[in-house]
Every structure is written in C-alpha cells, then in structure tokens.
Amino acid sequence: MKRILFFYLPGIFILAISFLISCGKNTRQAVFDHLDVVAQKVIVSNSELISCDLTKLKDTVDIPLSLFIDDLQMIRFDNRDEALVGFTAINITNEHILVRNTRQNPFKLFNKKGEFITTIGSYGQGPNEYTDVYDQWLDEETGQIFILPWTTKKILRFDLQNNALEPIPLRYRVPKAQISVNAKDSTVSVFTLPFTGIPAVAWTQDFHGNLIDSIPSGHLAVPITFNNEVYSTQNCDAFDCFIFIFEGDRNDTLYHYNIAKNRLDPKFTLDFKDKPWQIHSYEELPRHFLGQITVEKKLSESMSITEDPSNYIVDKRTLKGGFYRLYNDFLGNIPMKWAAFYRGYYFWNVDPGDLADLLAKHLKESAGLSEKERTKLTDLLNSIDENDNNYLFYGKLKQ
C-alpha cells in the first residue's frame, strides 16, 4: 500500500528581541499541574527507561516556547548573493551558524551576527563535493566541519575557511546515519540505519577508519528501504539515537549510545497497550521527551494518507504529560505548528515574506494582544524587507 506521510520532523545586524520573558519553576509547574502521570520508570539492561502509556495521553495543554528557552534572538542573514539560504536546518554553536545545504545550494557558514563567512564545500559529485547530506558536525575548538552525505563510505572534512581536509574513511558504508565527533581525540561515533547485511548499528572509529568498538545490528536491523529514518538531535549531554519506522510496526525505543561502555542504553518508549500501532516519533530535550503520533487514513485499497500528527510531551521529573499545542510567547503568543530543536538550540529559519504574512495575520486576528505587544510586533513587521535573505530566530535550551 502506498502511503503519503504528513510528519514534521527546521544591512546586517543582530536584533535582540526586546520583549523577552523568562520562564522559571512556576511556569513549568503551571503547564503540568493539571496533567496526569502518564509514564513510569523501569530498569532495562541496567538503564533507567521512561515508558509512556499511550492510553493515558488524553488532555491537551497549551505550552509557551519559554518553557524550553530563556530568551529569543533574531538574526538577519547577510544579503550578498553568495550568502543566500533556503528554508533548511541550522547548526548553532557558541560563535558560528552553519546552514544546511539544499539541492544545488551548499552549506553556508555565518558568525553570530549573521555575517557571511564562507561556503563550505560545493554541490556536485567530484572530490570534496556532495549532493544530499544526512548529517553534519561543527567543531569550533579544532576549527573543523564534518559532512556526512547519504549512502557513503566517507565523511568530508573542511576547516572554517573552506579548505578541504583529508576525508575520513568510514569502517562501513552507511545508507543514512548520524554522527558524533570527538575532533580533539580524532574519533567519530556513528549510528546508522541498520540495513540487513550491515554488521553494526553503531560503532566508534578513528579518523583513519580503524574500528575501536561496535554494536551489532541484532534486532534493530531493518529491510533495505529508504522510507525509514535514523534521528539524533543531541540536545542533551548524550548521543541520542532513534530509528523511525515508517513501514511495518514494531516496538521501538530512543537510546543513548554509551560510547565509553559500547552499549545502547534505552531511555524512552511508547507503550501502545491494546491500541493499534501508529506512526510516531521521539525527541529528547534536557527536561522533557517530545514526540508526534498520527493516524493513518485509508483512501483506497492501494493508497492511504496520515492526518496531521498530534504532539505529545512527557516531563522527565514528574512523569506527567499529555498532548500539547505550542505558542511563541516571545512574539505575542503566535501559534506554532512545530518547533525545531537541534544540538542544544531552538531555531526557526524563516523567509521574510512568510514572517511578514504571519505577523500581519496575527495582528489582525488577535484581539487579546496588549498595546505593548501590538506595538512591538508592528515595529518588527515594519522593519521587514521581503527581498532580504532569511531571518533566524534562535534560543539556547534550558538545561
């Protein structure tokens, strides 16, 4: 049966949004006060696993973005032609912003003011070129950028001035994979989509391709199809790993790849109880587990679609949770359909025209805005030039 998937899996100056607010203990308590305990902690393979009972996810709560971040910054990317970016993922570090490539548009490196530094590599199939990329890593301490293409047996490597460095040969060819790089020790850890025939689901190696440790694919092996995915957001002090299954139903888990002990520690799962299996995902933040779950709708004998997914949340400390709707309380409580969290940051990479439309619509339809909020959103709207490069909103995750 063919499926169509609807699933949300992100002049030069820096503008600090002046209507920042903070969210402390009281806000966190208020969000979860009226929710039930929906999960329990169990010990599996000497690791503490949070198991969420799907049948207990009932209530829907409105959650402010400030539950996850303390403040929100806005950057207008450099407008030079060579700096233009599209709607794509962002890798933010202490001093840099690395914008993910899109088709025929390579990676772009900026500083935290939005000033363009350089293009990284180039689009193509020659030496030090790439087309589709599955993961990347920016290491500021050693000044290196690591790029992992799809279906590859090597990681491309560049310095921050776009000089190509010696690629890293991978111990095994990967169809799709996530990486965690220890550039100081010249080692890289890999978690791959474990196609049948790939001997390891995870391994650590040195930059010369020499194997240090590996974990057999075992029960995690999947059929050879590119419909499934492998995710790792690394928002916590851990290499989190999750295999997203699109075809076929099976029990699954979000793991931490414990590199020091060479094992996968189970950390979060959904217990469907007597409910039928549904397409779903997991994501870890410092204080919460998030996810999406959707219901498949059959259109005919040969085709089905999925409805817009529902978002759910589980608090790690209280084990309370439920379904939720997110709103941006830094921007006048604008409703958010989704949010991107990656390597310790929330980000929203947005086209200025789309932002202008969203602000105009919100100002027109939101009667409950205070005069102060209305003034600030209006000022922001009036400052937008739809011919600009993209704008970036970001904030560091609360630990």
N, C-alpha and C positions, 0 to 999 in steps of 0.2 A: 504494500500500500504506500502510495506517495504521500508524504507529509509536508506541509508548509508550516514552518516554525516561526512564531512571533515571540521572541525572547530577547530581553535587553541584557545582555552580558557585558566609552568616553568620546604728525610729530610723535616721538617715542617718549613715553613716560609711564611711570608706575603710579597707580592711584590706589591708595588705601581707602577702602570704603569707610566713610566716616560714621556710618550708623551701625557700628559693630556692637554686638552684645555678647555677654558671656553666659555660659550655661554651667551651673555648678551642681552640687549634690541635690538641691531642691528640685531643679528641673528634671533631673534623672529620675528621682523618686516619683514626681508627678506623672511622668509618662507611663510608668509601670504600676502605679498604685492600684489601679482598677483592673489590671490584668491578672489572670490566673497563673499558677505554676504549671508549666506545660512540658517540663523536661526533668530528667533525673541524671545524676552522675553515677556511672558504673565503672568498674575496673575491667579493662580488656587488655590482655597482653601486657600487663604491668603499666598501663597508661590509663589516665582518667578520661573517660569518654562521656560527653554530654549527649544523651539520646532524647530527642524531642518527639513527643507523642502527637502525631498529626491530627488525631481526633480531638485534641484539646485546643488546637488553634482555632478560636472562634471569634473573639472580639477583634474589632478594628480600631486602631488608635492613630491619631494624628501626631506625627513626630517632627519637631523642628530640626533643621540641619545643625543647629548649635548643640544638639545632643552629642554630636560627633566631633565638632571642631570648635575652637575658641574664637577664631576670627576668620574673616574672608578678605582676601586680597584680589585686586583686579589688575591685570597687565594688558596693555595694548601692544601686540606684536609689531615689530619693525615692518614698515610698509614697502621696503625695497622689493623688487620683483623676485630676487633670489631668495627672499625670506618668506614668501607666501606659503601658508599651510592650509590644510583642509581640516574637516571635522574628523579628528582621529585621536588616538590615545596619547597621553602625556606622561613622561617620566621626570619627576621633580626631585632635585637634590638641594643641598644647602646653598649652592651658588649657581646652579645651572637648570635649564629646562630643555629636555630632549623631546622633540615632537616626532612621533611615529611616522613612518613613511606611508604614503598611499600610492596607488598604482601610478607609475611614472613620475612620482614625486618622492625623492629620497628623504632620509632623516634630516632634520634641521636642529641645530644647536643654538640656544639663546642664553643670555645671562638673565638674572632675576629681575632686571629692568625691562626685559622684552627686547633688548638689543641683539640683533643677529650676529652670531659669531662665525659660523661656517655650516656648509652642507657636509654631512658625513657619508662618505662613500658615494655611490651613484647607482641609478636604476639600470639594470641590464643583466647579462649572463656571462660577462667576462670576469677576469681576475678582480677581486675586491668589489664586485658588483653584486646586486641582489634584486630580486623581484618581490615576491611575497615573503614577509618576515613574520615569524611566530613569537619571538621574544627578543629582548634586548636588556643590556645592563650598563649603567654608567657608574664608573668608579672614580670619584674625584681625587682620592688620596694618591692613586698612581696615574691619574690623568688618562684613563682608557675607556673606550666604548666597545662593547661586545655585542655583535649582532648575529642572531640565530635565524637563518632562513627556514622555510618549510623543506621537508624531505631532503635533508642534508647530512653530510658527514663531517662538517667543519663549522667552527664559529669564526666569523670575520672579526677582525680587531683593528681599531683605529685609535690614534691619540686625539686630543681635543682640538688639534689644528688640522684635522682631516688627513694626517699622514697615515698611510696604510702600514700596519704592523703584521708580523707573521701570523697567519691564521692558526687556530687551534684545531688539530685533528680530533674528531670525536671517536671514542672507543667503539661505538656502534652507530650505524646510520639511524637517524630519527625521522619519523614522519611528521610529528608535532611534538614539541617539548617545551618545558620551562627550565630556566637555569638560575643558579645562584653562584656568583663568582667570588672567590677569595683571591683577589688580584695580588695582595701582599705575599701570599704563600704560593702563588701561581697554581691554584687548583680551581676546578669548576665542578659543581654538582648538577646533575641532570635528572629531571623527572619526565619521562616520555610517555606518550600514548602507546601502550604495550601491544602492538600488533602481534598476532600469532607468529612465532618464529623469532621475535626479538627476545634474547635471553634474559634481559634485565628491564625492570620497570624504572629503576633508579640506580645511579652509580656516581661515584666521585673519581676524578682522574686528574692528572697534572696537565700542564699546557702542552706537553709533548704527546698526549694520547695514552700515556701509561695508566692502567687501571689501578686504583688504590683500594676501592671496595665497591660492591654491587649488591643489589637486592633482586632476586629472581622475580620474573613476572607473575608466576604462580596463578592464583585465582583471579588476578587483576587483568589477565590477558583479554584482549578484545578482538573481534573479527577485523579483517583488513578492509576498513571503510573509513572515509574521511568525514563521515557525519558525526562521529563522536569527537569530543574535545578534551583537552587537559588544561586545567587552570591553576594558577598560583598568583595571588595578589601580594603576598609577603608584606602585609600591613602590620604584622607583629614581629617580635623577635624570633621568628621561626620560618622555615621553608615549608609553607602550607601547600598541599597538593590535593587536587580533586579531579577525578575523571568524570566528565559529563557524558552520560549515556543518553543518546537520542533514539537509538533503535534497540528495542528489547528492554525488558525490565529485570532488574536485579538489585539486591541490596548494595548500597554504596556508602562511602564514608569520606569525610575530609580528614586527611592525615597531616602530620608533621613529619617531614623527612629528617630524622635524627641522624645527622651526618657523623657525629662523634661515635655513636653506638651502632651505626649502619643498620637502622631499622625504621620502619614506618609506624609511628605512634598514632592510633586512632583518636580523634578529638571531637568529631561531631557527626551525627547521623539523624535521619528522619525515620521514625518507626511508623509505618503505614497502618499497623494493626490490621483490621479487616477491610480497610478501604482498598480499592484498586490502585495499582501503581500509576503515577502521573509523572510527566516530565518535570524535573525540578533541578535546582542548583543550590550550592552552598558558597558562602563567603565569610571570611573571618576578619573582624576588626578587633582592636585591643580589648574592648569591653563587651562585645556582642558577637553573635553569629547571625548572619543575614542569609536570606535566600529568596528564591522565587519558585512558584509552583503553578502549573497551568493544567487546564482540562482540554482534552482533545475532542474536537467536533468532527463527526463523520459527514462529508459532503456527498460521497458516493461510495460504491464498492472499491474504487481504486484511489480515492483521494480524501484526505482529511486535513483540517487546519487546527491550530490551537488558539484558544481565546487569549486575550491579553493576560499575562501572568499576574498573580497576586503576590505581593511582597510580604514576607514574614520576618520576625525578629525574635531572638531569644537572648535575654540578659545573662551573661556568664555567672554573675554573682548571685542573683536571686532566683534564676531559672524561670522567671516569669516571661511571658511572651504572647504574641498574637500576630494578626495581620496588621499592616500599617500603611498609612499614606504619608508621604514626606512633603514638607513645605520649607521654603527658603526664608527663614525669619531675618536674615541679613538684608534681604531685598523685598521688604514689605509683605512677607508671607506668601510669595508666589508659589503655587503648587508645583511640585516636581514629580514627573512621571518616573524618573530613575535618577540614580546618583552613581558616579564612578569613584571608587576608592582604590588607590594603587600605590604600593610601596610607601605607606605612611602618610599619604595626602589624599584629600578630596580634590577633584578637579572638574571643571566644566569648560571645555573648549568650544566656543560658540561663534558663529558667523554674526557680524554686527547687525546685519539686516534682520536676522532671526531674533536677536536680542531686542532690537527696536520694536518689532512686532509684538513680542511677548510683553514688554513693558507697557506699550500703548494699550494693549488689550486689558492688562491687569489694572491700569489706572482708570480705564473706562468702566470696568465691571466690579471693582472692589470698593463698595461704599464704606467699608469699615476702616479704611486707611486713616491714620491720624494725619493732621496737617503737616507735621514734621516728616513723616514717611512719604507723603504725597509730594512734598517739595523736593526731597532728595531723589526720589525716583524720576521726577520730572527733569531735574537737573541732569541726571545720568542720561535720560533719554535724549535731551537736547544736545548732549556732548557727543553723541554717536554719529560717526560718518560711515554710511553704508558702503563706501568704497575702501574702507580700511581693511587691513589684514585682520585675522581672527582676534578675538579677545579671550583672555584666560582668567577665570575665577578659580582660586585655589585656597586651601587652608590645611594646616597640619593637623593630623588626627590626635585627639586626646588619648593619652596612654592610661 
